[in-house]
Amino acid sequence: DQSLYTIEGSTSTTKVPGGAPRFMLLSEKILPKRLDLYKVSTREGHREIRIDPRNPPKSIPMTVTRFDDNIYSLQPAEPLEPGEDTVTPKDSNIVFCFTVT
């Protein structure tokens, strides 16, 4: 069975420049290696991603660099195209959304 996840609004309030943005993460609960980066679609005033367990969406590879005990840098391995993206922990409904300009 497919699942459709929707995010309110057609675009994120967090804007990042195109290319390979770098995100800093202070993490005490989320393991950075459990985070996945996905491109999401915009449709009818919201963002969405469809998950089919038989054919799951391919996550965008990220490079994770540890700076200190709980401080990490996350950066897409390849430049991101303009549009809507989200970072989410595996097996979670939590999403961190941003727009690549």
C-alpha atoms as a printed R data frame, in Angstrom:
    type eleno elety resid chain resno      x      y      z
1   ATOM     1    CA   ASP     A     1  0.000  0.000  0.000
2   ATOM     2    CA   GLN     A     2  1.203  3.478 -0.885
3   ATOM     3    CA   SER     A     3  1.244  6.328  1.616
4   ATOM     4    CA   LEU     A     4  0.964  9.992  0.678
5   ATOM     5    CA   TYR     A     5  2.613 12.431  3.072
6   ATOM     6    CA   THR     A     6  1.651 16.093  2.755
7   ATOM     7    CA   ILE     A     7  3.254 19.224  4.160
8   ATOM     8    CA   GLU     A     8  1.189 22.373  4.528
9   ATOM     9    CA   GLY     A     9  2.040 25.234  2.171
10  ATOM    10    CA   SER     A    10  3.414 25.219 -1.346
11  ATOM    11    CA   THR     A    11  6.880 26.348 -0.251
12  ATOM    12    CA   SER     A    12  9.045 26.386  2.853
13  ATOM    13    CA   THR     A    13  9.841 29.573  4.750
14  ATOM    14    CA   THR     A    14 13.470 28.364  4.945
15  ATOM    15    CA   LYS     A    15 15.320 29.307  1.762
16  ATOM    16    CA   VAL     A    16 18.799 28.081  0.864
17  ATOM    17    CA   PRO     A    17 20.889 28.996 -2.186
18  ATOM    18    CA   GLY     A    18 21.255 26.442 -4.965
19  ATOM    19    CA   GLY     A    19 24.188 24.136 -5.116
20  ATOM    20    CA   ALA     A    20 25.223 22.095 -2.108
21  ATOM    21    CA   PRO     A    21 23.977 23.835  1.047
22  ATOM    22    CA   ARG     A    22 25.588 22.879  4.352
23  ATOM    23    CA   PHE     A    23 23.414 22.327  7.407
24  ATOM    24    CA   MET     A    24 24.757 22.349 10.942
25  ATOM    25    CA   LEU     A    25 23.085 19.949 13.347
26  ATOM    26    CA   LEU     A    26 23.263 19.996 17.130
27  ATOM    27    CA   SER     A    27 22.019 16.518 17.897
28  ATOM    28    CA   GLU     A    28 21.376 14.911 21.245
29  ATOM    29    CA   LYS     A    29 18.569 12.580 20.102
30  ATOM    30    CA   ILE     A    30 18.719 12.220 16.307
31  ATOM    31    CA   LEU     A    31 21.592 10.254 14.828
32  ATOM    32    CA   PRO     A    32 22.794 12.101 11.707
33  ATOM    33    CA   LYS     A    33 23.381  8.854  9.806
34  ATOM    34    CA   ARG     A    34 19.643  8.093 10.226
35  ATOM    35    CA   LEU     A    35 18.645 11.238  8.307
36  ATOM    36    CA   ASP     A    36 17.478 11.054  4.697
37  ATOM    37    CA   LEU     A    37 17.187 13.892  2.195
38  ATOM    38    CA   TYR     A    38 14.330 13.821 -0.327
39  ATOM    39    CA   LYS     A    39 12.989 16.020 -3.106
40  ATOM    40    CA   VAL     A    40  9.257 16.696 -2.609
41  ATOM    41    CA   SER     A    41  6.604 17.755 -5.131
42  ATOM    42    CA   THR     A    42  4.412 20.846 -4.933
43  ATOM    43    CA   ARG     A    43  0.765 20.316 -5.739
44  ATOM    44    CA   GLU     A    44 -2.446 22.245 -5.101
45  ATOM    45    CA   GLY     A    45 -0.970 24.501 -2.413
46  ATOM    46    CA   HIS     A    46  0.957 21.853 -0.473
47  ATOM    47    CA   ARG     A    47  4.114 19.755 -0.710
48  ATOM    48    CA   GLU     A    48  3.928 15.977 -0.918
49  ATOM    49    CA   ILE     A    49  5.882 12.774 -1.215
50  ATOM    50    CA   ARG     A    50  4.427  9.387 -2.076
51  ATOM    51    CA   ILE     A    51  5.941  6.341 -0.373
52  ATOM    52    CA   ASP     A    52  5.484  2.902 -1.876
53  ATOM    53    CA   PRO     A    53  7.212  0.175  0.200
54  ATOM    54    CA   ARG     A    54  7.645 -1.949 -2.956
55  ATOM    55    CA   ASN     A    55  9.412  0.934 -4.715
56  ATOM    56    CA   PRO     A    56 10.590  3.445 -2.089
57  ATOM    57    CA   PRO     A    57 11.763  6.896 -3.199
58  ATOM    58    CA   LYS     A    58 15.499  7.237 -3.553
59  ATOM    59    CA   SER     A    59 17.077  9.505 -0.964
60  ATOM    60    CA   ILE     A    60 19.700 12.045 -1.999
61  ATOM    61    CA   PRO     A    61 23.113 11.040 -0.576
62  ATOM    62    CA   MET     A    62 24.576 13.324  2.084
63  ATOM    63    CA   THR     A    63 28.043 13.721  3.539
64  ATOM    64    CA   VAL     A    64 28.060 13.824  7.347
65  ATOM    65    CA   THR     A    65 31.039 15.374  9.153
66  ATOM    66    CA   ARG     A    66 31.378 15.348 12.927
67  ATOM    67    CA   PHE     A    67 32.779 18.564 14.442
68  ATOM    68    CA   ASP     A    68 32.293 17.937 18.153
69  ATOM    69    CA   ASP     A    69 30.433 15.579 20.498
70  ATOM    70    CA   ASN     A    70 26.958 16.433 19.168
71  ATOM    71    CA   ILE     A    71 27.713 18.879 16.345
72  ATOM    72    CA   TYR     A    72 27.587 17.683 12.745
73  ATOM    73    CA   SER     A    73 27.667 19.149  9.263
74  ATOM    74    CA   LEU     A    74 25.282 17.674  6.677
75  ATOM    75    CA   GLN     A    75 25.812 18.416  3.002
76  ATOM    76    CA   PRO     A    76 24.285 16.890 -0.122
77  ATOM    77    CA   ALA     A    77 26.863 14.836 -2.013
78  ATOM    78    CA   GLU     A    78 25.658 16.436 -5.276
79  ATOM    79    CA   PRO     A    79 24.317 19.948 -5.966
80  ATOM    80    CA   LEU     A    80 20.574 20.281 -5.383
81  ATOM    81    CA   GLU     A    81 18.230 21.529 -8.079
82  ATOM    82    CA   PRO     A    82 15.880 24.423 -7.243
83  ATOM    83    CA   GLY     A    83 12.683 23.265 -5.570
84  ATOM    84    CA   GLU     A    84 11.339 21.792 -2.364
85  ATOM    85    CA   ASP     A    85 13.332 19.357 -0.250
86  ATOM    86    CA   THR     A    86 13.044 17.745  3.163
87  ATOM    87    CA   VAL     A    87 15.332 16.025  5.642
88  ATOM    88    CA   THR     A    88 13.673 13.363  7.762
89  ATOM    89    CA   PRO     A    89 14.840 10.735 10.245
90  ATOM    90    CA   LYS     A    90 14.286  7.165  9.062
91  ATOM    91    CA   ASP     A    91 11.014  5.662 10.336
92  ATOM    92    CA   SER     A    92  9.695  9.036 11.499
93  ATOM    93    CA   ASN     A    93  7.008 11.563 10.571
94  ATOM    94    CA   ILE     A    94  9.259 14.480 11.559
95  ATOM    95    CA   VAL     A    95 10.428 16.601  8.618
96  ATOM    96    CA   PHE     A    96 12.774 19.560  8.276
97  ATOM    97    CA   CYS     A    97 11.773 21.423  5.112
98  ATOM    98    CA   PHE     A    98 13.623 23.929  2.961
99  ATOM    99    CA   THR     A    99 13.439 25.486 -0.491
100 ATOM   100    CA   VAL     A   100 16.437 25.520 -2.795
101 ATOM   101    CA   THR     A   101 16.443 28.805 -4.719
